């Protein structure tokens, strides 16, 4: 991977998909490294995927998400069943896929979502937005989940406040940062409600005031409401995250120890 010149995350997504997803009898299976319940979003069942198309220097899941093999190779029904079981046993109303990038091998995640939605659960799609910004057809398929079962929300996690920051944080080409904004634009165009069914999250730990104000203006240009419902993201200082940032030469302006995470970030 060319960090010096900046890799193409779309090309990386294609390469990763061939390694982390397997089609058997018309069913797309994907590798997972764990399933868990947790306090995020007020309580949610989570399936942590293997495989991502970015290499963020602050990634909490890098040891697993950047791998090409996990503990479990599962069909959508098998993965969905595990999520539903956790949600019901803990009385959660929400499920999500996390760790890696769900929109890689989209047929898998879409079927997982439909499985959970059909059982009355709310599905949270956490995504870096790169593929949804590059592929309008994929954004359309996500938007078609609107109104199904327990409903869907899409959280587009924007890496840094500018193309330059994106390049420093992820090692990817600067222009790929714009695909994250395009993902928001595509989903709104396809009918998802801003701040209800789609909203931006922004990694703010490395942003200065000028770049933060700039990205807010960019969001306002897409839809005024998006600037009012930004979900702030900050680095959480787990030992393996500190190790990765040291390797990549990253120093966050703001970060939190795991024991000191503010309630509004949970």
Legacy VTK file of the C-alpha trace (Angstrom):
# vtk DataFile Version 3.0
C-alpha trace
ASCII
DATASET POLYDATA
POINTS 266 float
0.000 0.000 0.000
1.416 3.359 -1.044
1.263 5.697 1.953
3.817 8.018 0.358
1.624 8.854 -2.630
-1.719 8.128 -0.973
-3.602 4.915 -1.684
-6.984 4.725 -3.399
-9.554 3.488 -0.828
-11.879 2.310 -3.602
-9.166 0.077 -4.992
-8.353 -1.111 -1.481
-12.033 -1.901 -0.873
-12.073 -4.157 -3.942
-8.940 -5.968 -2.801
-10.206 -6.359 0.755
-13.610 -7.643 -0.375
-11.976 -10.545 -2.203
-10.287 -11.552 1.054
-12.930 -10.994 3.723
-16.060 -12.149 1.888
-16.843 -15.576 0.443
-19.795 -16.465 -1.780
-21.190 -19.951 -1.269
-24.304 -21.072 -3.101
-25.298 -17.508 -3.874
-24.934 -16.441 -0.225
-22.249 -13.899 0.671
-20.505 -14.781 3.916
-18.179 -12.448 5.757
-15.564 -12.751 8.477
-16.322 -11.434 11.978
-14.051 -11.259 14.990
-16.623 -10.869 17.764
-20.207 -10.156 18.795
-21.030 -8.123 21.882
-23.491 -5.986 23.735
-22.550 -2.515 24.902
-23.611 0.826 26.328
-23.142 2.836 23.110
-26.311 4.414 21.690
-27.987 3.714 25.003
-27.533 -0.041 24.538
-26.848 -1.889 21.291
-25.894 -5.328 19.964
-22.771 -5.204 17.805
-21.094 -7.469 15.282
-17.449 -6.519 14.712
-16.362 -7.131 11.136
-12.985 -7.859 9.613
-11.945 -5.682 6.668
-11.815 -1.935 5.984
-10.906 0.345 3.074
-9.154 2.962 5.222
-6.071 2.725 7.427
-6.762 5.407 10.034
-3.812 6.048 12.330
-6.105 6.286 15.368
-8.272 3.216 14.693
-9.448 1.434 17.843
-10.042 -1.802 15.887
-6.930 -1.894 13.694
-5.542 -5.175 14.994
-8.680 -6.969 13.836
-10.330 -4.797 11.193
-7.195 -4.657 9.045
-6.871 -8.429 9.050
-8.293 -10.658 6.333
-9.520 -13.454 8.584
-11.635 -13.454 11.703
-12.973 -16.003 14.126
-16.270 -16.605 12.376
-17.182 -16.814 8.686
-20.936 -16.237 8.743
-23.874 -15.927 6.409
-26.159 -12.907 6.817
-28.722 -15.072 8.594
-26.124 -16.460 10.994
-24.743 -13.009 11.781
-28.214 -11.519 12.088
-29.300 -14.308 14.409
-26.419 -13.569 16.771
-27.260 -9.876 16.826
-30.943 -10.538 17.465
-30.103 -12.987 20.257
-27.893 -10.442 22.038
-30.454 -7.684 21.588
-33.318 -9.758 22.961
-31.352 -11.147 25.892
-30.327 -7.637 26.950
-33.537 -5.895 25.923
-31.827 -3.688 23.366
-33.804 -2.171 20.529
-30.812 -1.542 18.265
-28.128 -3.477 16.403
-25.116 -2.478 14.315
-22.078 -3.725 12.435
-18.837 -2.081 13.504
-15.070 -2.582 13.617
-14.538 -2.941 9.858
-16.429 -1.255 7.019
-19.909 -2.806 6.541
-20.404 -1.539 2.976
-17.586 -3.762 1.707
-19.400 -6.827 0.310
-22.692 -4.912 0.451
-24.924 -7.897 -0.301
-23.910 -9.323 3.056
-24.570 -6.286 5.218
-27.843 -5.463 3.440
-29.154 -8.948 4.185
-27.996 -8.715 7.807
-29.855 -5.422 8.069
-33.031 -6.857 6.552
-32.894 -9.848 8.888
-32.681 -7.618 11.958
-35.144 -5.014 10.702
-37.737 -7.694 9.964
-37.583 -8.657 13.624
-38.441 -5.162 14.773
-34.938 -3.972 15.627
-33.433 -0.639 14.642
-30.307 -0.944 12.470
-27.445 1.545 12.779
-25.107 1.616 9.785
-21.727 2.973 10.850
-19.719 3.760 7.728
-16.818 5.867 6.540
-19.013 6.788 3.580
-16.375 6.248 0.894
-18.282 3.572 -1.014
-21.656 5.257 -0.490
-20.193 8.442 -1.930
-18.621 6.721 -4.916
-21.554 4.428 -5.755
-24.972 6.015 -6.021
-26.460 2.590 -6.711
-25.220 1.362 -3.335
-26.577 4.446 -1.588
-29.922 3.702 -3.253
-29.945 0.159 -1.884
-29.288 1.486 1.609
-32.029 4.094 1.240
-34.468 1.348 0.235
-34.253 0.066 3.819
-36.033 3.201 4.948
-39.334 2.339 6.567
-38.543 -1.376 6.801
-39.213 -2.945 10.203
-37.463 -1.131 13.037
-35.951 1.499 10.744
-32.413 2.420 9.761
-30.050 5.260 10.564
-26.778 5.931 8.763
-23.871 7.439 10.672
-21.246 8.701 8.225
-17.940 8.986 10.069
-15.847 11.727 8.441
-12.131 11.304 9.018
-10.730 14.740 9.738
-12.015 18.202 8.882
-10.329 18.683 5.507
-8.797 16.723 2.630
-5.338 17.480 4.004
-6.205 16.168 7.465
-7.813 13.106 5.878
-4.569 12.370 4.037
-2.508 12.686 7.227
-4.890 10.592 9.328
-5.680 7.793 6.882
-2.795 7.752 4.415
-5.326 7.796 1.570
-5.619 10.215 -1.330
-6.925 13.628 -0.326
-9.763 13.630 -2.848
-11.320 10.569 -1.194
-12.313 12.788 1.750
-14.922 14.371 -0.496
-16.578 10.982 -1.036
-17.639 11.025 2.615
-19.537 14.270 2.048
-20.937 12.865 -1.182
-22.333 9.932 0.801
-24.401 12.350 2.869
-25.532 14.161 -0.257
-26.534 10.907 -1.970
-28.535 9.613 0.979
-30.398 12.892 1.412
-31.163 12.991 -2.293
-32.592 9.490 -1.959
-35.004 10.598 0.751
-33.358 9.905 4.100
-34.183 12.526 6.701
-31.238 14.608 7.930
-30.467 14.158 11.623
-33.064 11.413 11.916
-32.018 8.787 9.383
-28.631 10.113 8.314
-26.129 12.334 10.089
-22.411 13.139 10.101
-19.904 12.121 12.720
-16.538 13.891 12.565
-13.203 12.870 14.061
-12.321 16.170 15.737
-9.261 15.131 17.740
-6.853 16.450 15.113
-8.815 19.436 13.752
-7.890 23.054 14.333
-10.559 25.719 14.686
-10.288 26.862 11.078
-10.676 23.400 9.560
-13.539 22.559 11.931
-15.412 25.700 10.907
-14.739 24.864 7.261
-16.226 21.369 7.422
-19.296 22.702 9.234
-19.819 25.125 6.344
-19.454 22.300 3.848
-22.125 20.335 5.692
-24.373 23.381 5.778
-24.013 23.657 2.005
-25.329 20.102 1.655
-28.210 20.635 4.082
-28.569 23.238 6.812
-29.721 20.599 9.286
-26.514 18.552 9.047
-24.507 21.322 10.686
-26.779 21.048 13.735
-26.498 17.304 14.318
-22.799 16.560 14.083
-21.817 13.628 16.277
-18.324 14.500 17.583
-15.701 11.768 17.606
-12.503 11.820 19.639
-9.606 9.452 20.105
-9.941 7.056 23.034
-6.511 6.277 24.447
-6.490 2.495 24.552
-2.910 1.140 24.682
-3.080 -0.302 21.154
-4.394 3.036 19.833
-1.526 4.903 21.494
0.864 2.409 19.901
-0.592 2.958 16.434
-0.548 6.753 16.734
3.073 6.608 17.832
3.953 4.572 14.752
2.158 7.022 12.495
3.411 10.165 14.229
-0.062 11.406 15.188
-0.693 13.630 18.190
-4.334 14.402 18.966
-5.291 17.834 20.238
-8.067 16.279 22.310
-8.341 12.666 23.471
-9.810 10.705 26.379
-8.706 7.807 28.529
-11.230 4.934 28.396
-12.180 5.529 32.043
-12.878 9.214 31.398
-15.072 9.141 28.283
-17.809 11.806 28.663
-21.389 10.547 28.710
-22.261 12.565 25.603
-19.747 10.509 23.575
-21.271 7.162 24.554
LINES 1 267
266 0 1 2 3 4 5 6 7 8 9 10 11 12 13 14 15 16 17 18 19 20 21 22 23 24 25 26 27 28 29 30 31 32 33 34 35 36 37 38 39 40 41 42 43 44 45 46 47 48 49 50 51 52 53 54 55 56 57 58 59 60 61 62 63 64 65 66 67 68 69 70 71 72 73 74 75 76 77 78 79 80 81 82 83 84 85 86 87 88 89 90 91 92 93 94 95 96 97 98 99 100 101 102 103 104 105 106 107 108 109 110 111 112 113 114 115 116 117 118 119 120 121 122 123 124 125 126 127 128 129 130 131 132 133 134 135 136 137 138 139 140 141 142 143 144 145 146 147 148 149 150 151 152 153 154 155 156 157 158 159 160 161 162 163 164 165 166 167 168 169 170 171 172 173 174 175 176 177 178 179 180 181 182 183 184 185 186 187 188 189 190 191 192 193 194 195 196 197 198 199 200 201 202 203 204 205 206 207 208 209 210 211 212 213 214 215 216 217 218 219 220 221 222 223 224 225 226 227 228 229 230 231 232 233 234 235 236 237 238 239 240 241 242 243 244 245 246 247 248 249 250 251 252 253 254 255 256 257 258 259 260 261 262 263 264 265
